[in-house]
Amino acid sequence: MAKLSAANRFLDFSDYGRPLATLFANQLKHTRFTPIHVTLLFGLSGLVAIFCILQDYYFFAAVFIILKSIIDAADGELARVKQTPSYAGRYLDSVFDIILNLLFLLTICYVSSSSLALTLLAFIAIQLQGTLYNYYYVILRNSTVGGDTTSKIFEYKVPKAFPQESQTAVNILYKAYNFAYGYFDKTIHFFDKEAYKVKQFPNWFMTLLSLYGLGFQLLIMAVMLTMHWQNYIIPFFIAYTSLMLIIIGVRKWVLV
């Protein structure tokens, strides 16, 4: 099952790793590896990237950041090819993402001239950017026939576990997810409460929105590291938040 129906697929700049992720998932289809194992693997890749940053191996750090992004897409692909959707896996993936995002920025702060205050501001900025992407993307996924509905537009209650997973695990990971993302979700919903009523987001809008996808954010970070622009990464992501005004404005005043 694809995330979107064929008619609603768009050029997603943040999803550049999907072909390799799909290939990787298909290789694991008939093995004992589960999507959770793949999630743990992308977490490991992120930690290796952090070690490389600390050692000033910026090229290798970039490689492992991009590898993390590719593997990040593979856990969902494996769940789809094995037909084993999982709320626990969905929440664990998101919790790992936010932890790694924070660690990436703190590590960059350590090796650059940025302050801790600006680093935390950049972290908030990155999370708001990603939350905006996820908000509109999940609306599109839930509104189209044949789309993946594991992710919900409003994650305000614990979902009922799928037959193959533990309700206890879902309950625990939902609480962790809600703690990590709840404030960001509510902030984005506040700025565009009516978005879920839109029947269709055009492909050009979703492509513009994909500039805020986590994969593209990590690609920017990786490229800047290879250029030894570590001093500019944190200021860049703070300034990058200004694009939100354009995206939300287009949605509210053009896509009604």
C-alpha positions in Angstrom: 0.0 0.0 0.0 1.4 3.3 -1.1 1.2 6.4 1.1 -0.8 8.2 -1.7 -3.0 7.1 -4.5 -1.3 7.4 -8.0 -3.3 10.5 -8.9 -2.0 12.4 -5.9 1.7 11.6 -6.0 3.8 14.7 -6.3 7.5 15.6 -6.7 8.6 15.4 -3.0 12.0 17.0 -2.5 12.2 15.4 1.0 11.6 11.9 -0.3 14.7 11.5 -2.5 15.6 8.3 -0.7 12.4 6.5 -1.5 13.7 4.3 -4.4 16.6 3.0 -2.3 14.3 2.6 0.7 11.9 0.6 -1.3 14.7 -1.6 -2.7 16.0 -2.1 0.9 12.5 -3.0 2.2 11.9 -5.5 -0.6 15.1 -7.2 0.3 13.9 -7.7 3.8 10.3 -8.7 2.9 10.8 -12.4 3.5 13.2 -12.1 6.4 12.7 -11.9 10.1 13.6 -8.2 10.1 10.7 -6.0 11.2 10.1 -2.3 10.7 11.2 -1.7 14.3 14.6 -3.2 13.5 14.9 -0.8 10.6 13.9 2.1 12.9 16.7 1.1 15.3 19.1 1.0 12.3 18.3 4.6 11.3 18.8 5.6 14.9 22.3 4.0 14.8 23.1 5.8 11.5 22.2 9.1 13.1 24.5 8.4 16.1 27.4 7.6 13.8 26.8 10.9 12.0 27.0 12.7 15.3 30.3 10.9 16.1 31.6 12.0 12.7 30.7 15.6 13.3 32.4 15.6 16.7 35.6 14.2 14.9 35.4 16.9 12.2 34.7 14.2 9.6 32.1 16.3 7.9 31.9 14.4 4.6 31.2 11.1 6.4 28.8 12.8 8.7 26.9 14.0 5.6 26.9 10.5 4.2 25.4 9.0 7.4 22.8 11.8 7.8 21.6 11.0 4.2 21.8 7.3 5.0 19.7 7.9 8.1 17.1 9.7 5.9 17.0 6.8 3.4 16.6 4.1 6.2 14.0 6.3 7.8 11.8 5.8 4.8 12.5 2.1 4.7 10.8 1.2 8.0 7.4 2.4 6.6 8.1 0.8 3.3 8.8 -2.6 5.0 5.6 -2.2 7.0 3.7 -1.8 3.8 5.3 -4.6 1.8 4.8 -7.0 4.8 1.3 -5.6 5.3 2.0 -5.0 9.0 1.0 -1.5 9.8 1.9 -0.4 13.3 1.0 2.6 15.5 3.9 1.6 17.8 6.3 1.7 14.9 4.9 5.0 13.6 5.3 6.7 17.0 8.8 5.2 17.6 9.9 6.5 14.3 8.7 10.0 15.1 10.3 9.9 18.6 13.6 8.8 17.2 13.4 11.6 14.6 12.9 14.4 17.2 15.6 13.1 19.5 18.1 12.9 16.6 17.1 16.4 15.4 17.9 17.8 18.8 21.2 15.9 19.0 22.3 16.9 15.5 21.8 20.6 16.4 23.4 20.3 19.8 26.4 18.7 18.2 26.6 21.3 15.5 26.4 24.0 18.3 29.4 22.3 20.0 31.6 22.4 16.8 30.4 25.9 15.7 30.2 29.4 17.0 26.4 29.2 17.6 25.0 29.8 21.1 22.8 27.3 23.0 19.9 29.7 22.9 20.0 30.0 19.1 20.4 26.2 18.9 17.2 25.6 20.8 15.5 28.2 18.7 16.7 26.4 15.6 15.4 23.2 17.0 11.9 24.7 17.6 12.1 26.2 14.0 12.9 22.8 12.5 10.2 21.0 14.4 7.6 23.6 13.3 8.7 23.4 9.7 8.4 19.6 9.8 5.1 19.7 11.6 3.6 21.9 8.9 4.8 19.5 6.2 3.3 16.5 8.1 0.0 18.3 8.9 -0.8 19.0 5.2 0.7 15.7 4.0 -1.4 13.6 6.4 -4.5 15.6 5.5 -3.8 14.6 1.8 -3.1 11.0 2.7 -6.3 10.7 4.7 -8.5 12.4 2.1 -7.6 10.2 -0.9 -8.8 6.8 -1.7 -6.0 4.3 -1.4 -3.8 6.4 0.8 -2.0 5.3 4.0 -4.1 6.3 7.1 -1.7 5.1 9.8 -0.9 8.7 10.6 -3.9 10.8 11.9 -4.6 14.4 11.3 -5.3 15.0 14.9 -3.3 12.7 17.3 -5.4 13.6 20.4 -6.2 10.1 21.6 -4.5 6.7 21.8 -5.5 4.6 18.7 -6.6 1.0 19.0 -3.6 -1.3 18.3 -3.5 -3.4 15.2 -3.9 -7.1 15.8 -0.2 -7.8 15.4 1.0 -5.3 18.0 0.6 -4.7 21.7 -1.8 -2.1 22.9 0.5 -1.5 25.9 3.3 -0.6 23.5 1.0 1.7 21.6 -0.1 3.4 24.8 3.4 4.1 26.0 4.8 5.3 22.6 1.7 7.5 22.0 2.5 9.2 25.3 6.1 9.7 24.3 5.0 11.0 20.9 2.4 13.4 22.4 5.0 14.7 24.8 7.5 15.3 22.1 5.2 16.7 19.4 1.9 17.8 21.1 2.9 21.4 21.4 4.2 21.7 17.8 1.0 20.0 16.5 -1.2 22.3 18.4 0.8 25.4 17.3 0.4 24.5 13.6 -3.3 23.6 14.0 -3.8 27.0 15.6 -2.3 28.8 12.6 -4.4 26.8 10.1 -7.4 25.3 11.8 -9.5 24.8 8.6 -6.9 23.0 6.5 -8.5 19.6 7.0 -11.6 20.8 5.2 -9.7 21.2 1.9 -10.7 18.4 -0.4 -7.5 18.4 -2.5 -4.1 20.0 -2.3 -2.6 20.5 -5.8 0.7 18.8 -6.6 2.6 22.1 -7.0 1.6 23.1 -3.5 2.7 19.8 -2.0 6.0 20.1 -3.9 6.6 23.5 -2.4 5.6 22.1 1.0 8.2 19.3 0.6 11.0 21.9 1.2 10.0 21.5 4.8 10.1 17.7 4.9 12.6 16.1 7.2 14.5 14.5 4.4 15.1 17.8 2.7 16.1 19.5 6.0 18.7 16.8 6.6 19.9 17.1 3.0 20.5 20.8 3.5 22.3 20.1 6.8 24.5 17.4 5.1 25.4 19.7 2.2 26.3 22.6 4.5 28.5 20.3 6.5 30.4 19.1 3.5 31.0 22.8 2.6 32.3 23.3 6.2 29.5 25.9 6.8 28.8 24.5 10.2 28.7 28.1 11.6 25.7 28.9 9.3 23.5 25.8 9.8 21.7 27.0 13.0 21.1 30.6 11.7 19.9 29.2 8.4 17.2 27.0 9.9 16.0 29.9 12.0 15.7 32.1 9.0 14.2 29.2 6.9 11.1 29.3 9.1 10.0 32.5 7.3 8.8 30.3 4.4 6.0 29.1 6.6 4.3 32.4 6.2 4.1 32.0 2.5 3.0 28.3 2.6 0.3 29.0 5.2 -0.8 32.1 3.4 -1.2 30.2 0.1 -3.2 27.5 1.8 -5.5 29.9 3.5 -6.1 32.4 0.8 -5.6 30.4 -2.4 -6.5 26.8 -1.6 -9.9 27.2 0.0 
